[in-house]
Amino acid sequence: MQFLDETEKKMAKFLAAGDEHFKNIYNEHMEIEKMLNKYSTKPFLTPEEQKIIKELKLKKLKGNDIMKKIIREKIAG
């Protein structure tokens, strides 16, 4: 996962195994990553594809922020 450091990655995998809400966010994050990778192989993007990529990146970033918040809460308490 992008944007997460190694400790956060380990914690994310651990939480995904036991927390259904976190697992859903984590799985969605990974699916978005796959979709973005698919677009990165294209030599040319249409304006619609560029819009989709922008939306996917924003959604991924929001999910990342939620995961980081949950991870911080679990580590702190």
MMTF fields as JSON, N, C-alpha, C and O atoms, coordinates in Angstrom:
{
  "mmtfVersion": "1.0.0",
  "mmtfProducer": "UNKNOWN",
  "numBonds": 307,
  "numAtoms": 308,
  "numGroups": 77,
  "numChains": 1,
  "numModels": 1,
  "chainsPerModel": [1],
  "groupsPerChain": [77],
  "chainIdList": ["A"],
  "bondAtomList": [4, 2, 8, 6, 12, 10, 16, 14, 20, 18, 24, 22, 28, 26, 32, 30, 36, 34, 40, 38, 44, 42, 48, 46, 52, 50, 56, 54, 60, 58, 64, 62, 68, 66, 72, 70, 76, 74, 80, 78, 84, 82, 88, 86, 92, 90, 96, 94, 100, 98, 104, 102, 108, 106, 112, 110, 116, 114, 120, 118, 124, 122, 128, 126, 132, 130, 136, 134, 140, 138, 144, 142, 148, 146, 152, 150, 156, 154, 160, 158, 164, 162, 168, 166, 172, 170, 176, 174, 180, 178, 184, 182, 188, 186, 192, 190, 196, 194, 200, 198, 204, 202, 208, 206, 212, 210, 216, 214, 220, 218, 224, 222, 228, 226, 232, 230, 236, 234, 240, 238, 244, 242, 248, 246, 252, 250, 256, 254, 260, 258, 264, 262, 268, 266, 272, 270, 276, 274, 280, 278, 284, 282, 288, 286, 292, 290, 296, 294, 300, 298, 304, 302],
  "bondOrderList": [1, 1, 1, 1, 1, 1, 1, 1, 1, 1, 1, 1, 1, 1, 1, 1, 1, 1, 1, 1, 1, 1, 1, 1, 1, 1, 1, 1, 1, 1, 1, 1, 1, 1, 1, 1, 1, 1, 1, 1, 1, 1, 1, 1, 1, 1, 1, 1, 1, 1, 1, 1, 1, 1, 1, 1, 1, 1, 1, 1, 1, 1, 1, 1, 1, 1, 1, 1, 1, 1, 1, 1, 1, 1, 1, 1],
  "groupList": [{"groupName": "MET", "atomNameList": ["N", "CA", "C", "O"], "elementList": ["N", "C", "C", "O"], "formalChargeList": [0, 0, 0, 0], "bondAtomList": [1, 0, 2, 1, 3, 2], "bondOrderList": [1, 1, 2], "singleLetterCode": "M", "chemCompType": "L-PEPTIDE LINKING"}, {"groupName": "GLN", "atomNameList": ["N", "CA", "C", "O"], "elementList": ["N", "C", "C", "O"], "formalChargeList": [0, 0, 0, 0], "bondAtomList": [1, 0, 2, 1, 3, 2], "bondOrderList": [1, 1, 2], "singleLetterCode": "Q", "chemCompType": "L-PEPTIDE LINKING"}, {"groupName": "PHE", "atomNameList": ["N", "CA", "C", "O"], "elementList": ["N", "C", "C", "O"], "formalChargeList": [0, 0, 0, 0], "bondAtomList": [1, 0, 2, 1, 3, 2], "bondOrderList": [1, 1, 2], "singleLetterCode": "F", "chemCompType": "L-PEPTIDE LINKING"}, {"groupName": "LEU", "atomNameList": ["N", "CA", "C", "O"], "elementList": ["N", "C", "C", "O"], "formalChargeList": [0, 0, 0, 0], "bondAtomList": [1, 0, 2, 1, 3, 2], "bondOrderList": [1, 1, 2], "singleLetterCode": "L", "chemCompType": "L-PEPTIDE LINKING"}, {"groupName": "ASP", "atomNameList": ["N", "CA", "C", "O"], "elementList": ["N", "C", "C", "O"], "formalChargeList": [0, 0, 0, 0], "bondAtomList": [1, 0, 2, 1, 3, 2], "bondOrderList": [1, 1, 2], "singleLetterCode": "D", "chemCompType": "L-PEPTIDE LINKING"}, {"groupName": "GLU", "atomNameList": ["N", "CA", "C", "O"], "elementList": ["N", "C", "C", "O"], "formalChargeList": [0, 0, 0, 0], "bondAtomList": [1, 0, 2, 1, 3, 2], "bondOrderList": [1, 1, 2], "singleLetterCode": "E", "chemCompType": "L-PEPTIDE LINKING"}, {"groupName": "THR", "atomNameList": ["N", "CA", "C", "O"], "elementList": ["N", "C", "C", "O"], "formalChargeList": [0, 0, 0, 0], "bondAtomList": [1, 0, 2, 1, 3, 2], "bondOrderList": [1, 1, 2], "singleLetterCode": "T", "chemCompType": "L-PEPTIDE LINKING"}, {"groupName": "LYS", "atomNameList": ["N", "CA", "C", "O"], "elementList": ["N", "C", "C", "O"], "formalChargeList": [0, 0, 0, 0], "bondAtomList": [1, 0, 2, 1, 3, 2], "bondOrderList": [1, 1, 2], "singleLetterCode": "K", "chemCompType": "L-PEPTIDE LINKING"}, {"groupName": "ALA", "atomNameList": ["N", "CA", "C", "O"], "elementList": ["N", "C", "C", "O"], "formalChargeList": [0, 0, 0, 0], "bondAtomList": [1, 0, 2, 1, 3, 2], "bondOrderList": [1, 1, 2], "singleLetterCode": "A", "chemCompType": "L-PEPTIDE LINKING"}, {"groupName": "GLY", "atomNameList": ["N", "CA", "C", "O"], "elementList": ["N", "C", "C", "O"], "formalChargeList": [0, 0, 0, 0], "bondAtomList": [1, 0, 2, 1, 3, 2], "bondOrderList": [1, 1, 2], "singleLetterCode": "G", "chemCompType": "PEPTIDE LINKING"}, {"groupName": "HIS", "atomNameList": ["N", "CA", "C", "O"], "elementList": ["N", "C", "C", "O"], "formalChargeList": [0, 0, 0, 0], "bondAtomList": [1, 0, 2, 1, 3, 2], "bondOrderList": [1, 1, 2], "singleLetterCode": "H", "chemCompType": "L-PEPTIDE LINKING"}, {"groupName": "ASN", "atomNameList": ["N", "CA", "C", "O"], "elementList": ["N", "C", "C", "O"], "formalChargeList": [0, 0, 0, 0], "bondAtomList": [1, 0, 2, 1, 3, 2], "bondOrderList": [1, 1, 2], "singleLetterCode": "N", "chemCompType": "L-PEPTIDE LINKING"}, {"groupName": "ILE", "atomNameList": ["N", "CA", "C", "O"], "elementList": ["N", "C", "C", "O"], "formalChargeList": [0, 0, 0, 0], "bondAtomList": [1, 0, 2, 1, 3, 2], "bondOrderList": [1, 1, 2], "singleLetterCode": "I", "chemCompType": "L-PEPTIDE LINKING"}, {"groupName": "TYR", "atomNameList": ["N", "CA", "C", "O"], "elementList": ["N", "C", "C", "O"], "formalChargeList": [0, 0, 0, 0], "bondAtomList": [1, 0, 2, 1, 3, 2], "bondOrderList": [1, 1, 2], "singleLetterCode": "Y", "chemCompType": "L-PEPTIDE LINKING"}, {"groupName": "SER", "atomNameList": ["N", "CA", "C", "O"], "elementList": ["N", "C", "C", "O"], "formalChargeList": [0, 0, 0, 0], "bondAtomList": [1, 0, 2, 1, 3, 2], "bondOrderList": [1, 1, 2], "singleLetterCode": "S", "chemCompType": "L-PEPTIDE LINKING"}, {"groupName": "PRO", "atomNameList": ["N", "CA", "C", "O"], "elementList": ["N", "C", "C", "O"], "formalChargeList": [0, 0, 0, 0], "bondAtomList": [1, 0, 2, 1, 3, 2], "bondOrderList": [1, 1, 2], "singleLetterCode": "P", "chemCompType": "L-PEPTIDE LINKING"}, {"groupName": "ARG", "atomNameList": ["N", "CA", "C", "O"], "elementList": ["N", "C", "C", "O"], "formalChargeList": [0, 0, 0, 0], "bondAtomList": [1, 0, 2, 1, 3, 2], "bondOrderList": [1, 1, 2], "singleLetterCode": "R", "chemCompType": "L-PEPTIDE LINKING"}],
  "groupTypeList": [0, 1, 2, 3, 4, 5, 6, 5, 7, 7, 0, 8, 7, 2, 3, 8, 8, 9, 4, 5, 10, 2, 7, 11, 12, 13, 11, 5, 10, 0, 5, 12, 5, 7, 0, 3, 11, 7, 13, 14, 6, 7, 15, 2, 3, 6, 15, 5, 5, 1, 7, 12, 12, 7, 5, 3, 7, 3, 7, 7, 3, 7, 9, 11, 4, 12, 0, 7, 7, 12, 12, 16, 5, 7, 12, 8, 9],
  "groupIdList": [1, 2, 3, 4, 5, 6, 7, 8, 9, 10, 11, 12, 13, 14, 15, 16, 17, 18, 19, 20, 21, 22, 23, 24, 25, 26, 27, 28, 29, 30, 31, 32, 33, 34, 35, 36, 37, 38, 39, 40, 41, 42, 43, 44, 45, 46, 47, 48, 49, 50, 51, 52, 53, 54, 55, 56, 57, 58, 59, 60, 61, 62, 63, 64, 65, 66, 67, 68, 69, 70, 71, 72, 73, 74, 75, 76, 77],
  "secStructList": [7, 6, 6, 7, 7, 2, 2, 2, 2, 2, 2, 2, 2, 2, 2, 2, 2, 2, 7, 2, 2, 2, 2, 2, 2, 2, 2, 2, 2, 2, 2, 2, 2, 2, 2, 2, 2, 2, 2, 2, 6, 7, 1, 7, 7, 7, 2, 2, 2, 2, 2, 2, 2, 2, 2, 2, 2, 2, 2, 2, 2, 2, 2, 2, 2, 2, 2, 2, 2, 2, 2, 2, 2, 2, 2, 2, 7],
  "xCoordList": [0.849, 0.0, 0.881, 1.882, 0.49, 1.243, 0.873, -0.23, 1.776, 1.587, 1.679, 1.708, 1.725, 1.856, 3.299, 3.913, 3.84, 5.197, 5.133, 4.046, 6.273, 6.316, 5.519, 4.821, 5.614, 4.859, 3.366, 2.607, 2.943, 1.525, 1.047, -0.084, 1.896, 1.523, 1.276, 0.289, 2.172, 2.019, 0.751, 0.001, 0.518, -0.676, -1.936, -2.939, -1.89, -3.046, -3.394, -4.567, -2.403, -2.664, -3.227, -4.13, -2.697, -3.184, -4.639, -5.474, -4.942, -6.303, -7.287, -8.429, -6.841, -7.718, -8.14, -9.213, -7.305, -7.626, -8.693, -9.387, -8.838, -9.748, -10.827, -11.706, -10.795, -11.757, -12.455, -11.843, -13.739, -14.485, -14.536, -14.378, -14.754, -14.798, -13.45, -13.395, -12.385, -11.051, -10.756, -10.165, -11.168, -10.928, -11.579, -10.977, -12.803, -13.494, -12.744, -12.592, -12.28, -11.523, -10.213, -9.832, -9.535, -8.262, -8.447, -7.674, -9.472, -9.725, -10.072, -9.618, -10.871, -11.213, -9.947, -9.764, -9.096, -7.835, -6.984, -6.404, -6.923, -6.129, -6.752, -6.027, -8.064, -8.733, -8.482, -8.248, -8.534, -8.255, -6.821, -6.559, -5.904, -4.5, -4.385, -3.65, -5.102, -5.085, -5.63, -5.066, -6.726, -7.316, -6.355, -6.195, -5.72, -4.766, -3.586, -3.104, -3.124, -2.028, -2.427, -1.611, -3.679, -4.188, -4.114, -3.714, -4.499, -4.449, -3.013, -2.739, -2.109, -0.722, -0.02, 1.016, -0.559, 0.063, -0.396, 0.157, -1.391, -1.912, -1.024, -0.648, -0.696, 0.156, -0.576, 0.051, -1.906, -2.697, -3.976, -4.615, -4.342, -5.573, -6.546, -6.177, -7.783, -8.825, -9.141, -8.781, -9.799, -10.2, -11.068, -10.962, -11.911, -12.76, -11.902, -12.148, -10.907, -10.013, -9.206, -8.981, -8.782, -8.056, -8.935, -8.463, -10.215, -11.169, -11.341, -11.368, -11.456, -11.608, -10.39, -10.524, -9.209, -7.976, -7.95, -7.589, -8.326, -8.35, -9.307, -8.98, -10.492, -11.477, -10.971, -11.152, -10.334, -9.792, -8.706, -8.655, -7.844, -6.767, -7.325, -6.824, -8.364, -8.989, -9.642, -9.53, -10.318, -10.967, -9.92, -10.11, -8.82, -7.734, -7.114, -6.824, -6.916, -6.337, -7.253, -6.781, -8.553, -9.5, -9.462, -9.462, -9.431, -9.345, -8.056, -8.035, -6.988, -5.689, -5.732, -5.213, -6.347, -6.466, -7.276, -6.924, -8.351, -9.173, -8.368, -8.401, -7.645, -6.838, -5.768, -5.555, -5.094, -4.055, -4.655, -4.049, -5.846, -6.501, -6.81, -6.557, -7.351, -7.673, -6.404, -6.382, -5.354, -4.083, -3.525, -3.082, -3.548, -3.054, -3.863, -3.3, -5.185, -6.035, -5.724, -5.716, -5.469, -5.162, -3.797, -3.621, -2.841, -1.497, -1.526, -0.88, -2.281, -2.328, -3.143, -2.859, -4.131, -4.967, -5.437, -6.16],
  "yCoordList": [-1.189, 0.0, 1.234, 1.323, 2.131, 3.369, 4.273, 4.175, 5.138, 6.144, 5.594, 6.375, 4.29, 3.725, 3.29, 2.714, 3.568, 3.096, 1.61, 1.035, 0.996, -0.453, -0.878, -1.892, -0.118, -0.444, -0.37, -1.237, 0.662, 0.821, -0.299, -0.767, -0.726, -1.829, -3.099, -3.798, -3.397, -4.6, -4.516, -5.486, -3.354, -3.154, -3.259, -3.824, -2.721, -2.782, -4.234, -4.607, -5.046, -6.46, -7.175, -8.002, -6.856, -7.45, -7.048, -7.898, -5.771, -5.288, -5.844, -6.161, -5.961, -6.484, -7.917, -8.352, -8.647, -10.033, -10.132, -11.145, -9.09, -9.212, -8.163, -8.286, -7.143, -6.038, -5.893, -5.471, -6.247, -6.261, -4.891, -4.791, -3.838, -2.476, -2.113, -1.606, -2.372, -2.067, -2.929, -2.455, -4.188, -5.102, -4.569, -4.617, -4.061, -3.506, -2.308, -2.198, -1.422, -0.247, -0.693, -0.191, -1.632, -2.157, -2.81, -2.551, -3.656, -4.33, -3.335, -3.479, -2.334, -1.306, -0.555, -0.251, -0.267, 0.421, -0.397, 0.15, -1.694, -2.565, -2.672, -2.726, -2.702, -2.75, -1.458, -1.496, -0.339, 0.938, 0.938, 1.41, 0.406, 0.321, -0.501, -0.124, -1.612, -2.45, -1.694, -1.767, -0.968, -0.205, 0.877, 1.083, 1.561, 2.604, 2.008, 2.604, 0.858, 0.187, -0.171, -0.091, -0.564, -0.902, 0.314, 0.205, 1.455, 2.67, 3.113, 3.723, 2.816, 3.278, 2.585, 3.062, 1.478, 0.765, 1.295, 0.923, 2.148, 2.673, 3.819, 4.699, 3.803, 4.871, 6.211, 7.27, 6.151, 7.365, 7.232, 6.18, 8.309, 8.325, 9.335, 10.461, 8.912, 9.833, 10.802, 10.541, 11.899, 12.808, 12.111, 12.417, 11.191, 10.453, 9.571, 9.492, 8.916, 8.084, 8.932, 8.522, 10.096, 11.003, 11.412, 11.522, 11.639, 11.995, 10.822, 11.011, 9.624, 8.426, 8.258, 7.969, 8.438, 8.302, 9.307, 8.963, 10.531, 11.557, 11.167, 11.311, 10.671, 10.256, 9.061, 9.012, 8.101, 6.939, 7.347, 6.835, 8.261, 8.715, 9.422, 9.24, 10.23, 10.905, 9.896, 10.016, 8.909, 7.885, 7.074, 6.739, 6.764, 6.009, 6.811, 6.263, 8.089, 8.952, 9.047, 9.007, 9.171, 9.208, 7.903, 7.913, 6.787, 5.492, 5.351, 4.798, 5.856, 5.822, 6.626, 6.187, 7.791, 8.628, 7.918, 7.979, 7.252, 6.519, 5.382, 5.181, 4.637, 3.529, 4.035, 3.44, 5.127, 5.683, 6.105, 5.894, 6.701, 7.129, 5.919, 5.942, 4.874, 3.658, 3.045, 2.628, 2.987, 2.414, 3.218, 2.64, 4.546, 5.392, 5.142, 5.062, 5.019, 4.778, 3.423, 3.305, 2.409, 1.072, 1.05, 0.389, 1.765, 1.815, 2.585, 2.192, 3.684, 4.543, 3.916, 4.147, 3.143, 2.742, 1.373, 0.977],
  "zCoordList": [0.0, 0.0, 0.0, 0.712, -0.784, -0.853, 0.317, 0.856, 0.704, 1.742, 3.162, 4.113, 3.331, 4.664, 4.868, 3.97, 6.055, 6.334, 6.694, 6.761, 6.923, 7.162, 8.39, 8.353, 9.476, 10.688, 10.41, 10.843, 9.69, 9.364, 8.438, 8.565, 7.517, 6.622, 7.421, 7.194, 8.355, 9.178, 10.015, 10.121, 10.607, 11.427, 10.561, 10.997, 9.342, 8.446, 8.126, 8.155, 7.827, 7.526, 8.754, 8.636, 9.918, 11.165, 11.41, 11.721, 11.273, 11.51, 10.479, 10.812, 9.233, 8.181, 8.485, 8.066, 9.208, 9.547, 10.638, 10.725, 11.478, 12.607, 12.721, 13.575, 11.899, 11.994, 10.64, 9.659, 10.599, 9.337, 8.666, 7.449, 9.451, 8.904, 8.278, 7.158, 8.998, 8.483, 7.254, 6.284, 7.304, 6.181, 4.91, 3.838, 5.023, 3.859, 3.285, 2.068, 4.139, 3.695, 3.048, 1.99, 3.687, 3.182, 1.81, 0.888, 1.679, 0.402, -0.703, -1.839, -0.372, -1.349, -1.779, -2.958, -0.825, -1.095, -2.079, -3.017, -1.852, -2.72, -4.116, -5.109, -4.2, -5.505, -6.296, -7.504, -5.611, -6.271, -6.802, -7.909, -6.007, -6.435, -7.717, -8.63, -7.791, -8.994, -10.201, -11.293, -10.0, -11.1, -11.587, -12.79, -10.642, -11.022, -11.776, -12.739, -11.358, -12.065, -13.493, -14.41, -13.675, -15.009, -15.931, -17.09, -15.408, -16.217, -16.488, -17.521, -15.584, -15.749, -16.908, -17.371, -17.38, -18.496, -19.851, -20.886, -19.844, -21.104, -21.604, -20.83, -22.889, -23.432, -23.574, -23.601, -23.663, -23.829, -23.019, -23.013, -22.335, -21.546, -22.129, -22.461, -22.244, -22.69, -21.549, -20.401, -21.85, -20.775, -19.718, -18.53, -20.142, -19.198, -18.293, -17.089, -18.861, -18.062, -17.075, -15.937, -17.511, -16.613, -15.448, -14.316, -15.723, -14.666, -13.693, -12.477, -14.241, -13.406, -12.51, -11.32, -13.077, -12.298, -11.155, -10.03, -11.438, -10.394, -9.271, -8.093, -9.639, -8.646, -7.828, -6.611, -8.51, -7.81, -6.823, -5.704, -7.233, -6.346, -5.119, -4.009, -5.319, -4.172, -3.228, -2.008, -3.797, -2.98, -2.221, -1.051, -2.894, -2.266, -1.126, -0.063, -1.344, -0.321, 0.898, 2.034, 0.668, 1.789, 2.577, 3.808, 1.866, 2.529, 3.31, 4.41, 2.731, 3.397, 4.696, 5.723, 4.644, 5.841, 6.929, 8.107, 6.534, 7.498, 8.12, 9.334, 7.28, 7.801, 8.762, 9.818, 8.406, 9.284, 10.624, 11.675, 10.583, 11.821, 12.701, 13.906, 12.104, 12.873, 13.446, 14.604, 12.645, 13.099, 14.279, 15.271, 14.169, 15.27, 16.539, 17.63, 16.397, 17.564, 18.206, 19.431, 17.387, 17.908, 18.591, 19.615, 18.029, 18.61, 19.926, 20.897, 19.954, 21.141, 22.274, 23.45, 21.925, 23.014, 23.027, 23.942]
}
